[in-house]
Amino acid sequence: MSVPSPYSISRRDLLGAIAVAAGVGGVLGSTGCSVFRGKRLKLSVAPFQELGGAVTVALQTLTSVPEAALSGARLGDSSAAIAQNLKTNHEAHLSALRKRLGSVAFVTPSEPAPVSDDARAAVIERQRWVGEIAARRCVDLPLIDAGADSRLVDSVALFGSIVACQATHLVLLGEGNPKPSAGWGLPGDSRVQISTLQAALSSEHATIYGYGALGAHLPDQQRDQALAAITTHRDRRDSLAAAVTAQGHTAVSAESSYELPHVIHDEREARELAIRLEDSCGTYWRALLNQTTGGNRSVALAALTDCAVQATRWRSRSGERLPAVAFPGR
């Protein structure tokens, strides 16, 4: 089977996969939604209201503390820059959620995270709280079929992007990486389009190749980061290959070489490639979110989050002013 290169596939073609999920039908009791053939999906607004309320609270907490109280993970980074990055992302999240709610108001979750007396700790608590709410809703949302309201088509992927973004906020605040996934196993699921799995697998192949090409241009500490990333991508490559095989198909093999987006001459160009590799790979995992449920969706969400965290770490090392992007994988 021929699979487009991750560097050549168009974003429109890739995101088109998000809108298609086979096998949707019956009653989705856990979400209070029903899907009937020929009718448009009606998705409860509660998840959007709750997440919007949580983001609002986190933004209020962030704006209420002195910027000087924040400290970042990267040397020389200013607290003001970190605060601005988080504010910019929260505002983008609220705008995206409002588009799906229309005139319906946000609702603050009944059990907000406790607020520490320490200003920086309070901000961290709120960021982690938002991420936990978004993750729970992302996993619980139903499969979205092609006949759904256009505002809802990428809802699962939107929640997933917010989860990933919140993880990057914790990195900027010096909280390190999120808890590692228990494993990258992705059992076969007939609802996942084989073309989407193969494209994600092709992306992992290309990412591993790209890291191999850039590693020699990095100093020792950054080379260790690259080696750790390669190990993670290899694990995900193997899980995707197993998922493809479980559906009775032959997993796409790695090419002997891949055309890199630019020639690598030095450390800066190596980091730029690492950022591009993680951003590209995250896009494919985001595309898998709407086609999976339960444990499989949790695996895809963990992969998207890891790609976002790695990209943010590379952006931080490169001195980018706003290293955490609002919607990883989009």
N, C-alpha and C positions, 0 to 999 in steps of 0.2 A: 504494500500500500504506500502510495506516495504522500508524504506529509510535508507541507510548506515549511521552510526554514523559519525559525523564530525571528530572524532578522528581516525576513521578506514578507511574512504574512501581514495583511493589513489589519489595523485595529478594528475597522468596521466588520470584517469577516470574523475576527476573533470574538468580539462582543456579541455578534449575532448568535453565537452558540448559547449565550446566557438565556435568550428568550425561548429556547426549545427544551422541553423536558417531557420525555415520553412516559406513558403509563399513569398519567394523572387521572383520578376518578374517584367516585365514592365520597364518603363523608370523612373529612379530616377532623375528627372529634377533638384532638388536642388543641386545636386552634379555634374551634367554633366555626369553621368554614366548611362549605359544601361546594363541590365541583361537579357540575353536570354537563354532559356533552351538549355543545351548542350554546352554552351560557357563559358569560364572562365571569371570571373569578372575583368574588367579593371577599376581600381580605379585611379583617378587623383593623381598625385604626389604633387600637390600644397599644400595640408594640411601638408604633411611631410616636404616640403621645408620651409614653413612658420614657423612651430614649431621649426624646426632645426635652422632657422635664429634667432628666438627669444631666444632660449636657448643659442646660441652663444653670443648674445649681453649680456644676463644676466651673463654669465661666464666672459666675458670681463670686465663688470662692477665690478664683485666680485673681480677679480684679480687686478684691478686697484686701489682699496682702501686699506688703511692700515688695517691689521687684527685687530689691537688694537681698531679700530673704531667700531667693532662689539661687541655686548653684547648679552648674551643668556638669556633664560627664567629660567634656572636652576642655583642655587647658586653654585659658585665655578667652573662653566664651563669656559673654556678658549676661547677667541675669535678665536684663531688659530684652535681649534678643530671644532668650528662651521664652519669656513671658509673651512676647509678641508672636512667636511661632505657635504657641499653644492657643492663644486667643484667635489668631487667624484661622486655625484649623477648626476650632469650636464653632466659630461663626459660619464657616463653610458647611459644617455638619447641620447646624440649625436651619440654614437656607435649604439644604437638600431635603430635610425632613418636612419642612413647611410646605414644599411643593407637593408632597404626597398627602398632606393633611388638609390643604385648602384653608378654610376658615376655622377648622377644629383646633381647639387650644391644646397646648402641651399640658401634661399632668405629672406632677412631681411624684416619684415612687414613694410608697408609704414608709419605707425603711431606708432613708438615706444613710450613707456612710457616716460614721462618727467623725467629728472634726477634732483633730488634735490641737492642743494649745500652741504647738510649734507651727508657725506659718507654713514653712516648707513641707512639713509632714502632712498638714491639712490639705495642701494642694495635691500631694501624691496620693492621699487617701481618695480624694474625689476623682482623680484620673483613673485610678485602678477600679473604682466603683463603676464608673461609666463603661469601662472596658468589659467588666463582668456582666453588666446588664445587656450590653450589645451582643456579647458572645452567647448568652443564654437565649436571647431572642433570635439570633442568627440561626442557631441549631434548631429551634422550635418552629420557625416559619415553615409553611408548607411548600411543596414544589409549585412552581409557577408555570402554567402552560402558556402556549403561544397566543391564546385567545384572551389573556388577561388584560385588564385595564393597563394602558401603557405606563401609567405612573407606578405600577407595581412590578413590572417585568424584572427590574434589577434590584428589587427590594432586599433579597437575601445577600446579594453581592454588596449592596450599600452597607448593610449592617456589618458584613465581614470586613469591609474597608475601614469602618469606624473602629472595630476591634483592633485591627492592625495598627491604625493610627495611634490609638491609645497606648499600645505597647511601645511605640516609638517615643511617645511623650515621657514614659517612664525612663527610657534610655537617656533622653536629654536631661532629665532631672537627676541623673546619676544613680538610678535604681537598677542598672544592668539589664540583662535580657530577661524575658518572661520565663516561666518554668518550662523546661524542655518537654517536648511531647513524649508520651510513653512509648511511642513507636510510629513509624510511618506506614503501617500496614493499611492498604486500601483494598478491601475485599471486592470481588467482582460484583457489579451492580448493573443490571440490564437497562436501568433508566439513564445511565450515563452514555451519551453518544460516543461510539468508538473513536470517531474523528477527534473529539475533544480530548480523550485520553491519549491518543497518539500524538496530538499536537503538544500536550503537556510533556509527554515523554521526550519528544524531539527537543523541546526547550531545555529539559534537564541535561540531555546529551550535550547540547551546544554550550550550556552554562559550565559544565565540567571542563569541556575543552577550553573555554575562554579563561577560566581560572588557571588552568595549566599554562596558558600562554603568558599571563600577566604576573605570575608569582615571582619570576626571576628579577623583576624590576622593583620589588618591594623590599623595604628594610625588614630585619628579622621579626620585630613585633607584629608588623602588618602581614608578614608572610604567614605567621601562625594563625592570624585571623582568616586568611585565604584558605589555609589547609583545613581548618575547622569547617569552613563553608563547603569545601569540596566533599568532605565526609558526609555532611548533611544532604547535599544534592545527590550523592551516590545512593544513599538510603532511599531517598524519594524516587530516584530513577528506578530502583529495584521494585518498589511498591507499585509503581505505575506499570512496569513491564508485567508484573504478576497479575494486575487487574485486567490488562489487555488479554493475557493468555487465558484468564478465567472465563472470558467471554468467547473463547474459541478462535481468537485471532492471533496472528503472529506479530509480536511487538516490533515496532520500528527499531532498526539498529542505528548505532551512532555512525556518522559519516567519518571518513578517514581524516577529514579536516573541514573547518568551517571558515567562511570569510568573515573576518572580524570587522566591526564598524569603523575602526581606525587602527593605524599602526601604533604600536607601543614603543616609545623611546625612553620613557622615564617613569618615575614614581607617580607623578601627577596623572599621566595618561593611563597608567595601570589602575589607579583608583577610579578614574572616569569609566573605564571598561567594567570594573566590578559593580559600580552603581547601575550601569545599563543592564548588566547581566541579571542582577537581582530584580530590577524593575520589570524587565521583560518576563522573567520566570514567574513573578507574582501575578502578572496579567493572566497567565494560563490557569493558575490555581484559582483565581477569582472567577474565571469562567466555569470552573467545575462546581462552584458553590450551589448554584440554582438547580443543578442536575442530581444532587445527592441529598441524602437525609441521614439523620442520626450520627452514628460513628463515622461514616464516610465523610459527612459534611464537617465533622470536627477535625478530621485529618486534613481536609482541604483548607480549613480555616487556620489550622496551625501552620501549614506550609506558607500560606499567604502572609501570615503574621511574621514568620521567620524571615521571609524575603524582605518585608518592609523594615524590620529591625536591622538586618544586615545592610540594606541600602542606606539607612539613616546613619549607621556607624561609619560607613565609607564617606558619606556626605560630610559628616562631622570632621573626619580626618582631613577632608579637602577644604575645610573652612567655609562651607556654604552658609549663607546667612540664615536661611530657613531650611534646615536639613530634614525636618519631618513634614511630609506632604499630607494633605488632608484625606485623599482617597487613594491609598496604595493599590496598585493593580488596575487602575482605571485607564 
